[in-house]
């Protein structure tokens, strides 16, 4: 009887259904997890995989084209996660990524695949798609020999698709074109294939059509990666050399560095040296990300893994650094151009007693996000703080959100500004500023006009892809933002790609939102640095009851001064809560008040309970109330909400 039951259980298992008995309850059943395909195991030993069987690649695409979903299917195919686990976007591990539904941090995973009796190690880098996080893409590509260019079969080629392709092509990487979401009702793979052929020169036979959601065609992607992406040029007999291309903070181990080993090998206990700082460290931990951390005894050339060696500060873990063994001289690896901040904002603790804790939180988060620049700053109103540089407004918002979620550190963020330049004259002035050209990242440091011969404004080359029926609205928007049209190219019969040279200040805050509005959500936008051009700039200062608020000052083009001043006063009137005193909001440009709004106080009628009687009693009460408000106005502090500083610039 027991043998029969066991046999029946085996039959039911083969049908991937398990029945079990619970006392007092009827027979129940549940579906078993999907069996891993033959030869694929998350626990496969990959330490002995030779360099010729290693493939390092990234997935690049525009926002919401399915990068993280495809990464999930690749993890399932390698057995790193169960097919019916119910988990989605496994590599998007940050809370802010799950809340916003976007990838903001590149993640790596080492996957083992067995094909034709050979075990392949695929090192996958899942990258963000938003332009503000292009630095994450650039760093990930430094450790790759190929990329999967993912395109939505419904949306088609979009702006960041073009930017990512040229980024990969510039590094001479193999590009594999993949069309995703072919299962959608309105998908048009043939039309999008024509776009890829026309813009990038792909052959239609090389374009792979998949549905990452259902796993259709994913095996073809894996096969193509193995066949077309070249193995890393690794020499395991040479001295150890590795590229440090990412890092994060662990409260118990300190800095965890993600490295791409190009030559030799490193093992536990070895002493390694940073070429950038010259400091040496003892290796305390090694491992691979699969995607969880899997400790190993050593890392070999061609592999991508993590190293812990008691690095404690952001200055020690320099992104792009070359690591090597002590007493073994090596030539530095070609790194990559460091990110140049496009937006600056002041960050201050809500209470100066929290200064040290906020500083520690910023240091740990900057270790994980090397694109952020940090400089000390002080403000008469807000105290000691920092001037942080970001790649865009979304980057700024995500950084402050991560401060709150991951470190429980709340901060006051001032209005964002872009870096301008000024050419000054006079030997005394040049000596004071340390040169004839200065960079102005903080409006509070705006120089006096009498010593400036020329101001320079940062420009960007914006690429917009839009349906042709919205071309007129898009062109009007760019012209209103002081843009200059550079080129126009039709991708197909319905979509056009236009390029405008635009002032960075005009696009960094709300341009993308307005573009989506005028194009009914169909247009996509990407930009890149285009240098500096001469411009007429002025400083716009905000006064509250005659007191200058440096944190609300901004630099604007002279043609925008009046409109910007008017909008800022109206926004402040709506943002600042009413108080017991009247607040006058004034905008000043070159010593002249160009806009004003008045925020009325809470009113209380002190004579409401008086009925008849001596009129002098009523006059006396009104006089006392007026004197009290006058005295209160002299000593009162106007409290500004934390969100005021960003909201005030959104036009």
C-alpha positions as CSV (number, residue, x, y, z in Angstrom):
1,X,0.0,0.0,0.0
2,X,2.8,2.3,0.9
3,X,4.6,1.5,-2.4
4,X,1.4,2.3,-4.3
5,X,1.0,5.6,-2.6
6,X,4.6,6.6,-3.3
7,X,4.1,5.6,-7.0
8,X,0.9,7.7,-7.2
9,X,2.8,10.6,-5.6
10,X,5.5,10.4,-8.2
11,X,2.9,10.4,-11.0
12,X,1.3,13.5,-9.5
13,X,4.7,15.1,-9.2
14,X,5.3,14.5,-12.8
15,X,2.1,16.4,-13.5
16,X,3.6,19.2,-11.3
17,X,0.6,18.9,-8.8
18,X,1.1,17.8,-5.2
19,X,-1.8,16.5,-3.1
20,X,-1.3,16.4,0.7
21,X,-3.5,15.5,3.7
22,X,-4.0,17.6,6.8
23,X,-5.7,16.0,9.8
24,X,-9.4,16.9,10.0
25,X,-9.3,18.6,6.6
26,X,-9.9,17.2,3.1
27,X,-7.2,16.4,0.6
28,X,-5.7,19.6,-0.7
29,X,-3.4,20.4,-3.6
30,X,-1.0,23.0,-4.8
31,X,1.0,23.5,-7.9
32,X,4.7,22.8,-7.6
33,X,7.4,25.4,-8.7
34,X,8.5,25.1,-12.3
35,X,11.3,22.7,-12.8
36,X,14.6,24.2,-14.0
37,X,15.5,23.4,-17.5
38,X,18.1,20.8,-18.1
39,X,21.6,22.0,-17.4
40,X,20.6,25.3,-15.8
41,X,21.2,25.7,-12.1
42,X,21.5,28.7,-9.8
43,X,24.1,26.8,-7.7
44,X,26.3,25.9,-10.7
45,X,30.0,26.3,-9.9
46,X,31.3,29.0,-12.2
47,X,34.7,29.5,-10.7
48,X,36.3,27.3,-13.3
49,X,34.6,28.8,-16.4
50,X,37.4,29.9,-18.8
51,X,37.4,33.4,-20.2
52,X,36.3,32.2,-23.7
53,X,33.0,31.1,-22.1
54,X,32.2,34.4,-20.3
55,X,29.9,37.0,-21.8
56,X,29.6,40.5,-20.3
57,X,26.6,42.5,-21.5
58,X,24.1,45.2,-20.6
59,X,20.5,45.8,-21.3
60,X,19.9,49.3,-22.5
61,X,16.6,51.0,-23.6
62,X,14.3,54.0,-23.2
63,X,12.2,54.3,-20.0
64,X,9.5,51.6,-19.7
65,X,10.5,49.4,-22.6
66,X,10.9,46.3,-20.5
67,X,14.5,46.1,-19.4
68,X,13.8,44.9,-15.8
69,X,11.2,42.4,-17.1
70,X,13.6,40.9,-19.6
71,X,16.2,40.7,-16.7
72,X,13.6,38.7,-14.7
73,X,13.2,36.2,-17.6
74,X,17.0,35.8,-17.8
75,X,17.2,35.2,-14.1
76,X,14.5,32.5,-14.3
77,X,16.2,30.9,-17.3
78,X,19.4,30.6,-15.2
79,X,17.5,29.2,-12.2
80,X,18.3,32.2,-10.1
81,X,14.6,32.6,-9.3
82,X,11.5,30.4,-9.7
83,X,9.2,31.0,-12.6
84,X,6.1,31.4,-10.5
85,X,7.7,33.1,-7.5
86,X,5.4,36.1,-7.9
87,X,8.4,38.5,-7.7
88,X,8.8,41.1,-10.4
89,X,11.7,43.4,-11.3
90,X,14.0,41.5,-8.9
91,X,17.1,43.7,-9.8
92,X,15.1,46.9,-8.9
93,X,15.8,46.4,-5.2
94,X,15.5,50.0,-4.0
95,X,12.2,51.2,-2.5
96,X,12.3,54.4,-4.6
97,X,12.5,52.2,-7.8
98,X,9.5,50.2,-6.9
99,X,7.5,53.3,-5.9
100,X,8.3,55.2,-9.1
101,X,8.3,52.1,-11.4
102,X,11.7,53.1,-12.9
103,X,15.3,51.9,-12.6
104,X,17.6,54.4,-11.0
105,X,20.6,52.2,-10.2
106,X,22.4,49.8,-12.4
107,X,22.5,46.2,-11.0
108,X,24.7,43.3,-11.9
109,X,24.0,39.5,-11.9
110,X,26.2,36.6,-12.8
111,X,24.2,33.8,-14.5
112,X,25.3,30.3,-15.4
113,X,23.9,28.7,-18.6
114,X,24.6,25.3,-20.0
115,X,24.4,24.9,-23.8
116,X,25.7,22.1,-25.9
117,X,27.5,20.6,-22.8
118,X,29.4,23.9,-22.1
119,X,28.8,26.1,-19.1
120,X,28.7,29.8,-19.9
121,X,28.9,32.6,-17.4
122,X,26.7,35.6,-18.5
123,X,27.4,38.8,-16.5
124,X,24.3,40.9,-16.9
125,X,24.1,44.6,-16.1
126,X,20.5,46.0,-16.0
127,X,20.7,49.8,-16.5
128,X,18.3,52.8,-16.0
129,X,16.6,54.3,-19.0
130,X,16.0,57.9,-17.9
131,X,18.5,60.6,-19.2
132,X,19.2,61.7,-15.6
133,X,20.9,58.3,-14.9
134,X,22.9,58.0,-18.2
135,X,26.0,58.0,-16.0
136,X,24.9,54.6,-14.6
137,X,24.7,53.3,-18.2
138,X,28.1,54.7,-19.1
139,X,29.8,53.0,-16.1
140,X,28.1,49.7,-16.8
141,X,29.2,49.7,-20.5
142,X,32.9,50.0,-19.3
143,X,32.7,46.4,-18.1
144,X,30.9,45.0,-21.2
145,X,31.7,43.7,-24.6
146,X,28.1,43.8,-25.9
147,X,24.6,45.2,-25.3
148,X,21.0,44.2,-25.8
149,X,19.3,47.3,-27.3
150,X,15.6,46.8,-26.2
151,X,12.9,48.6,-28.1
152,X,9.1,48.7,-27.5
153,X,7.3,47.2,-30.5
154,X,4.4,49.5,-29.7
155,X,6.2,52.8,-29.0
156,X,9.1,52.4,-31.4
157,X,12.5,54.1,-31.3
158,X,12.5,56.9,-28.7
159,X,15.0,59.6,-27.7
160,X,17.0,57.6,-25.1
161,X,17.1,54.7,-27.5
162,X,19.1,56.8,-29.9
163,X,21.4,58.2,-27.1
164,X,22.1,54.7,-25.7
165,X,22.9,53.3,-29.2
166,X,25.4,55.9,-29.9
167,X,26.9,55.5,-26.4
168,X,27.4,51.7,-27.0
169,X,28.6,52.2,-30.6
170,X,31.1,54.8,-29.4
171,X,32.7,52.2,-27.2
172,X,32.7,49.7,-30.1
173,X,30.4,47.2,-28.4
174,X,28.4,44.6,-30.2
175,X,24.7,45.8,-30.3
176,X,21.9,43.2,-30.4
177,X,18.6,44.7,-31.5
178,X,15.6,43.2,-29.7
179,X,11.9,44.2,-30.1
180,X,9.9,43.7,-26.9
181,X,6.1,43.6,-26.3
182,X,5.2,42.0,-29.6
183,X,2.3,40.4,-27.8
184,X,0.5,43.8,-27.4
185,X,-2.6,44.4,-29.4
186,X,-1.3,47.5,-31.1
187,X,2.3,46.4,-31.5
188,X,3.7,46.9,-35.0
189,X,7.0,45.0,-35.2
190,X,7.4,45.6,-38.9
191,X,7.2,49.4,-38.6
192,X,9.6,49.5,-35.7
193,X,12.0,47.2,-37.5
194,X,12.0,49.7,-40.4
195,X,13.0,52.4,-37.9
196,X,15.9,50.4,-36.5
197,X,17.1,49.7,-40.0
198,X,16.9,53.3,-41.1
199,X,18.4,54.9,-38.0
200,X,21.0,52.4,-37.0
201,X,21.7,50.2,-40.1
202,X,20.6,46.9,-38.6
203,X,19.5,44.1,-40.9
204,X,15.9,42.9,-40.4
205,X,17.1,39.3,-40.0
206,X,19.2,40.3,-37.0
207,X,16.3,41.9,-35.1
208,X,14.9,39.5,-32.4
209,X,11.2,39.7,-31.6
210,X,10.2,38.8,-28.0
211,X,7.7,39.2,-25.3
212,X,9.6,39.6,-22.0
213,X,6.3,39.4,-20.0
214,X,5.6,35.8,-21.2
215,X,9.1,34.7,-22.0
216,X,8.5,34.3,-25.7
217,X,11.8,34.5,-27.7
218,X,14.0,34.9,-24.6
219,X,16.0,31.8,-25.5
220,X,16.8,33.4,-28.9
221,X,18.2,36.4,-27.0
222,X,20.4,34.1,-24.8
223,X,21.6,32.1,-27.9
224,X,22.5,35.3,-29.8
225,X,24.4,36.8,-26.8
226,X,26.5,33.6,-26.6
227,X,27.1,33.6,-30.3
228,X,27.7,37.3,-31.1
229,X,29.1,38.9,-27.9
230,X,32.8,38.3,-27.8
231,X,34.5,37.0,-24.7
232,X,36.4,39.5,-22.5
233,X,40.0,40.0,-23.5
234,X,41.3,38.5,-20.2
235,X,44.7,37.2,-19.4
236,X,44.7,35.1,-16.2
237,X,48.4,34.6,-16.2
238,X,49.1,38.3,-16.0
239,X,49.3,40.4,-12.7
240,X,46.0,41.2,-11.2
241,X,44.2,44.3,-12.5
242,X,40.6,45.3,-12.1
243,X,38.3,48.2,-12.9
244,X,36.2,49.6,-10.0
245,X,33.0,50.7,-11.7
246,X,30.4,50.8,-8.8
247,X,30.2,50.7,-5.0
248,X,27.8,50.8,-2.1
249,X,27.9,51.0,1.6
250,X,27.4,48.1,4.1
251,X,27.1,49.0,7.8
252,X,29.1,46.0,8.8
253,X,31.7,45.7,6.0
254,X,32.1,49.3,5.0
255,X,32.6,50.0,1.3
256,X,31.6,47.2,-1.1
257,X,33.3,47.7,-4.5
258,X,32.0,46.1,-7.7
259,X,34.9,45.4,-10.0
260,X,35.5,44.0,-13.5
261,X,38.7,41.8,-13.4
262,X,40.6,42.3,-16.6
263,X,43.8,40.4,-15.8
264,X,45.1,37.9,-13.3
265,X,43.3,36.9,-10.2
266,X,42.8,38.0,-6.6
267,X,42.1,35.9,-3.5
268,X,41.2,36.3,0.1
269,X,44.1,37.8,2.2
270,X,45.8,39.5,-0.8
271,X,46.9,43.1,-0.4
272,X,45.5,45.3,-3.2
273,X,46.4,48.9,-4.1
274,X,44.3,51.7,-5.5
275,X,46.1,53.5,-8.3
276,X,44.1,56.7,-7.6
277,X,44.8,57.1,-3.9
278,X,47.9,54.9,-3.5
279,X,46.5,53.2,-0.4
280,X,46.7,49.5,0.1
281,X,44.1,47.2,1.6
282,X,43.7,43.6,2.7
283,X,41.0,41.7,0.8
284,X,38.4,40.6,3.4
285,X,35.7,39.4,1.1
286,X,35.1,38.3,-2.5
287,X,32.1,37.1,-4.3
288,X,29.7,37.1,-7.3
289,X,26.2,38.6,-7.5
290,X,23.8,35.9,-8.6
291,X,21.8,38.3,-8.0
292,X,22.3,37.7,-4.2
293,X,25.8,37.8,-2.9
294,X,27.6,34.5,-3.3
295,X,31.0,34.4,-1.5
296,X,34.0,32.9,-3.4
297,X,37.6,32.2,-2.6
298,X,38.9,34.2,-5.6
299,X,37.9,36.3,-8.6
300,X,39.5,35.5,-12.0
301,X,40.1,37.6,-15.1
302,X,36.9,38.1,-17.1
303,X,34.6,37.9,-14.1
304,X,32.5,40.7,-12.5
305,X,32.3,40.5,-8.7
306,X,32.4,42.4,-5.5
307,X,35.4,43.1,-3.2
308,X,35.4,44.2,0.5
309,X,38.7,45.5,1.9
310,X,37.8,48.0,4.7
311,X,37.5,51.1,2.5
312,X,35.6,53.6,4.7
313,X,35.0,56.8,2.7
314,X,33.7,58.0,-0.6
315,X,37.2,59.4,-1.5
316,X,38.8,56.0,-1.2
317,X,36.4,54.2,-3.5
318,X,37.0,56.2,-6.6
319,X,34.8,55.2,-9.5
320,X,36.9,54.4,-12.6
321,X,40.0,53.5,-10.4
322,X,42.3,50.6,-11.2
323,X,43.1,48.0,-8.5
324,X,46.2,45.9,-8.5
325,X,48.2,43.7,-6.2
326,X,50.8,45.3,-3.9
327,X,54.3,45.3,-5.3
328,X,53.0,44.6,-8.8
329,X,53.3,47.6,-11.1
330,X,50.6,47.8,-13.8
331,X,49.4,50.4,-16.3
332,X,46.0,52.0,-15.4
333,X,42.9,50.8,-17.2
334,X,41.2,53.3,-19.5
335,X,38.4,54.6,-17.2
336,X,35.5,56.8,-18.3
337,X,34.7,60.5,-18.3
338,X,33.3,61.4,-14.8
339,X,29.8,62.8,-14.7
340,X,29.5,66.6,-14.9
341,X,26.7,67.9,-12.7
342,X,24.0,69.8,-14.6
343,X,21.9,70.9,-11.6
344,X,23.0,72.3,-8.2
345,X,20.9,72.6,-5.0
346,X,21.7,73.4,-1.4
347,X,20.9,70.7,1.2
348,X,20.6,71.6,4.8
349,X,19.5,69.7,8.0
350,X,16.1,70.7,9.4
351,X,17.9,71.2,12.7
352,X,21.6,72.0,13.0
353,X,21.8,69.3,15.8
354,X,21.2,66.8,13.0
355,X,24.2,68.1,10.9
356,X,26.5,65.1,11.7
357,X,23.9,62.4,11.1
358,X,22.9,64.0,7.7
359,X,26.5,64.3,6.7
360,X,27.1,60.6,7.4
361,X,24.0,59.8,5.4
362,X,25.1,61.9,2.4
363,X,28.6,60.3,2.5
364,X,27.1,56.8,2.4
365,X,24.6,57.6,-0.3
366,X,27.3,59.4,-2.5
367,X,29.3,56.2,-2.3
368,X,26.4,54.4,-4.0
369,X,25.8,57.3,-6.4
370,X,29.1,58.7,-7.6
371,X,27.5,61.2,-10.0
372,X,26.7,63.5,-7.1
373,X,29.2,66.2,-6.3
374,X,29.4,67.6,-2.7
375,X,30.8,70.9,-1.4
376,X,30.4,72.6,2.0
377,X,28.1,75.6,2.1
378,X,26.6,77.9,4.8
379,X,23.5,80.1,4.8
380,X,22.6,82.8,7.3
381,X,19.0,81.4,7.4
382,X,19.6,77.7,7.2
383,X,23.0,77.3,8.8
384,X,25.7,74.8,7.8
385,X,24.9,72.6,4.8
386,X,26.2,71.3,1.5
387,X,26.0,72.3,-2.2
388,X,25.2,69.1,-4.1
389,X,25.5,68.7,-7.9
390,X,23.1,66.4,-9.8
391,X,22.5,65.2,-13.4
392,X,19.0,66.5,-13.4
393,X,15.9,67.3,-11.4
394,X,14.7,63.7,-11.2
395,X,18.2,62.7,-10.0
396,X,17.8,65.4,-7.2
397,X,14.4,64.2,-6.2
398,X,15.4,60.5,-6.1
399,X,18.5,61.4,-4.0
400,X,16.5,63.3,-1.4
401,X,13.9,60.5,-1.4
402,X,16.6,57.9,-0.8
403,X,18.0,60.0,2.1
404,X,14.6,59.8,3.8
405,X,13.8,56.2,3.1
406,X,17.2,54.5,3.5
407,X,18.7,56.7,6.3
408,X,15.7,58.4,7.8
409,X,17.4,61.8,7.2
410,X,15.1,64.7,6.3
411,X,16.7,67.7,4.7
412,X,15.7,71.2,3.4
413,X,16.5,71.4,-0.3
414,X,16.9,74.9,-1.9
415,X,15.8,75.9,-5.4
416,X,17.8,74.1,-8.1
417,X,20.1,76.1,-10.4
418,X,22.5,75.3,-13.3
419,X,26.2,76.2,-13.4
420,X,26.9,79.5,-15.3
421,X,30.3,81.1,-16.1
422,X,31.4,84.7,-15.9
423,X,34.4,86.4,-17.4
424,X,35.8,89.1,-15.1
425,X,38.3,91.8,-15.6
426,X,40.7,93.8,-13.4
427,X,43.9,92.4,-11.9
428,X,42.6,92.8,-8.4
429,X,39.3,91.0,-9.2
430,X,41.1,88.2,-11.0
431,X,43.4,87.7,-8.0
432,X,40.4,87.7,-5.7
433,X,38.5,85.0,-7.7
434,X,41.6,83.0,-8.6
435,X,41.2,83.4,-12.4
436,X,39.5,85.4,-15.1
437,X,36.7,82.9,-15.5
438,X,34.6,81.7,-12.6
439,X,31.8,79.1,-12.3
440,X,28.6,80.2,-10.6
441,X,26.7,77.2,-9.2
442,X,25.1,79.2,-6.4
443,X,23.1,82.4,-7.1
444,X,24.3,83.8,-3.8
445,X,27.8,84.0,-5.4
446,X,26.6,86.0,-8.4
447,X,29.3,88.7,-9.0
448,X,28.8,92.4,-9.3
449,X,27.9,93.4,-12.9
450,X,30.5,96.1,-12.8
451,X,33.4,93.6,-12.9
452,X,31.9,91.2,-15.4
453,X,32.7,91.5,-19.1
454,X,30.7,88.5,-20.2
455,X,28.3,85.8,-18.9
456,X,28.2,82.3,-20.3
457,X,25.2,80.1,-20.2
458,X,25.3,76.2,-20.5
459,X,23.5,74.8,-23.5
460,X,22.3,71.3,-24.4
461,X,21.6,69.5,-27.6
462,X,18.0,68.2,-27.2
463,X,16.7,65.2,-29.3
464,X,12.9,64.9,-29.5
465,X,11.1,62.1,-31.3
466,X,7.4,62.9,-31.9
467,X,4.5,62.0,-34.2
468,X,4.5,64.5,-37.0
469,X,1.1,65.8,-36.1
470,X,2.5,67.3,-32.9
471,X,5.6,68.8,-34.7
472,X,4.1,72.3,-34.7
473,X,3.4,72.3,-31.0
474,X,6.8,70.8,-30.1
475,X,8.6,73.4,-32.3
476,X,6.6,76.3,-30.7
477,X,7.5,75.0,-27.2
478,X,11.2,74.8,-28.1
479,X,11.1,78.4,-29.5
480,X,9.5,79.6,-26.4
481,X,12.3,78.1,-24.4
482,X,14.8,80.1,-26.5
483,X,15.7,77.1,-28.6
484,X,17.5,77.0,-32.0
485,X,16.6,74.3,-34.4
486,X,19.5,72.2,-35.7
487,X,18.1,69.3,-37.7
488,X,15.0,67.3,-38.6
489,X,14.8,63.7,-39.8
490,X,11.7,61.6,-40.6
491,X,12.1,58.1,-39.0
492,X,9.1,56.8,-40.9
493,X,5.8,58.1,-42.4
494,X,4.5,59.1,-39.0
495,X,7.4,60.0,-36.7
496,X,10.0,62.7,-36.9
497,X,13.2,63.3,-34.9
498,X,14.1,66.9,-34.3
499,X,17.2,68.4,-32.6
500,X,17.2,71.8,-30.9
501,X,20.0,73.7,-29.1
502,X,18.4,74.7,-25.8
503,X,19.5,76.6,-22.7
504,X,20.0,74.1,-19.9
505,X,18.1,76.3,-17.5
506,X,15.0,76.1,-19.7
507,X,14.8,72.3,-19.9
508,X,16.0,71.1,-16.5
509,X,12.9,71.9,-14.4
510,X,9.6,71.4,-16.3
511,X,10.4,71.0,-20.0
512,X,9.7,67.3,-20.1
513,X,6.3,67.7,-18.4
514,X,5.2,70.4,-20.8
515,X,6.5,68.4,-23.8
516,X,4.4,65.4,-22.7
517,X,1.4,67.7,-22.3
518,X,1.6,69.3,-25.8
519,X,2.2,65.9,-27.5
520,X,-0.4,64.0,-25.6
521,X,2.3,61.9,-24.0
522,X,3.8,60.6,-27.3
523,X,7.0,62.6,-27.6
524,X,10.2,61.5,-26.0
525,X,13.1,63.7,-25.0
526,X,16.9,63.3,-24.4
527,X,19.7,65.8,-24.1
528,X,23.5,66.0,-24.0
529,X,26.0,68.7,-23.1
530,X,26.6,71.3,-25.9
531,X,29.0,73.7,-24.1
532,X,28.6,77.4,-23.1
533,X,27.5,80.4,-25.2
534,X,27.5,84.2,-24.3
535,X,24.2,85.3,-22.7
536,X,22.7,88.3,-20.8
537,X,22.1,87.1,-17.3
538,X,20.7,88.8,-14.2
539,X,20.2,87.8,-10.6
540,X,16.6,87.6,-9.4
541,X,16.3,88.2,-5.6
542,X,13.2,87.5,-3.4
543,X,12.4,89.7,-0.4
544,X,9.9,88.7,2.3
545,X,8.8,91.8,4.3
546,X,12.0,93.5,3.0
547,X,14.4,90.7,4.1
548,X,16.5,89.1,1.4
549,X,16.0,85.3,1.2
550,X,19.3,84.1,-0.4
551,X,17.9,80.5,-0.7
552,X,15.2,81.7,-3.2
553,X,17.5,83.7,-5.4
554,X,17.9,82.5,-9.0
555,X,19.8,83.5,-12.1
556,X,17.7,84.1,-15.2
557,X,18.1,85.5,-18.7
558,X,17.2,89.1,-18.9
559,X,14.3,88.4,-21.4
560,X,12.8,86.1,-18.8
561,X,13.3,88.3,-15.7
562,X,9.8,89.9,-15.5
563,X,7.8,86.7,-16.2
564,X,9.9,84.6,-13.9
565,X,9.6,87.1,-11.1
566,X,5.8,87.3,-11.5
567,X,5.5,83.5,-11.5
568,X,7.8,83.1,-8.4
569,X,5.8,85.7,-6.4
570,X,2.5,84.0,-7.3
571,X,3.9,80.6,-6.4
572,X,5.3,81.8,-3.1
573,X,1.9,83.3,-2.3
574,X,0.3,80.0,-2.8
575,X,3.0,78.0,-1.0
576,X,3.8,80.0,2.1
577,X,1.1,79.4,4.8
578,X,-0.7,82.4,6.1
579,X,0.5,83.8,9.4
580,X,-0.5,86.3,12.0
581,X,1.2,89.1,10.1
582,X,0.9,90.4,6.6
583,X,3.8,89.2,4.3
584,X,4.9,91.2,1.3
585,X,6.6,89.1,-1.4
586,X,8.8,91.1,-3.7
587,X,11.1,90.2,-6.6
588,X,14.0,92.5,-7.3
589,X,16.2,92.6,-10.5
590,X,19.2,95.0,-10.7
591,X,17.9,96.9,-7.7
592,X,14.3,97.4,-9.1
593,X,11.2,95.7,-7.8
594,X,9.6,94.0,-10.8
595,X,6.9,92.0,-9.1
596,X,5.0,92.0,-5.8
597,X,2.3,89.9,-4.1
598,X,0.8,90.3,-0.6
599,X,-0.1,87.4,1.7
600,X,-2.9,88.6,4.0
601,X,-2.7,87.6,7.7
602,X,-5.3,85.8,9.8
603,X,-7.8,88.3,10.9
604,X,-9.5,88.7,14.3
605,X,-12.1,91.3,15.0
606,X,-11.3,92.5,18.5
607,X,-14.4,94.7,18.6
608,X,-16.9,91.9,17.6
609,X,-18.2,91.6,21.2
610,X,-18.7,95.3,21.7
611,X,-22.3,96.5,21.4
612,X,-22.8,100.3,21.6
613,X,-21.0,102.1,24.5
614,X,-18.2,104.5,24.3
615,X,-16.7,104.8,20.8
616,X,-13.3,105.5,22.3
617,X,-13.2,101.9,23.7
618,X,-13.5,100.6,20.2
619,X,-10.8,102.9,18.9
620,X,-8.5,101.9,21.8
621,X,-8.8,98.2,21.0
622,X,-8.1,98.7,17.3
623,X,-5.0,100.8,18.2
624,X,-3.7,98.1,20.5
625,X,-4.2,95.5,17.9
626,X,-2.4,97.5,15.3
627,X,0.6,98.2,17.6
628,X,0.7,94.5,18.5
629,X,0.9,93.4,14.9
630,X,3.5,96.1,14.2
631,X,5.7,94.8,17.0
632,X,5.1,91.2,16.0
633,X,6.2,92.0,12.4
634,X,9.5,93.3,13.7
635,X,10.4,90.1,15.6
636,X,8.5,87.4,13.7
637,X,10.2,84.7,11.7
638,X,8.6,83.6,8.5
639,X,8.7,79.8,8.2
640,X,8.9,78.3,4.8
641,X,7.8,74.8,4.0
642,X,10.4,72.3,2.9
643,X,8.8,71.9,-0.6
644,X,8.8,75.6,-1.2
645,X,12.3,75.7,-2.7
646,X,11.6,73.3,-5.5
647,X,7.9,74.1,-6.1
648,X,8.6,77.8,-6.6
649,X,10.6,77.2,-9.8
650,X,8.1,74.9,-11.5
651,X,6.4,77.1,-14.1
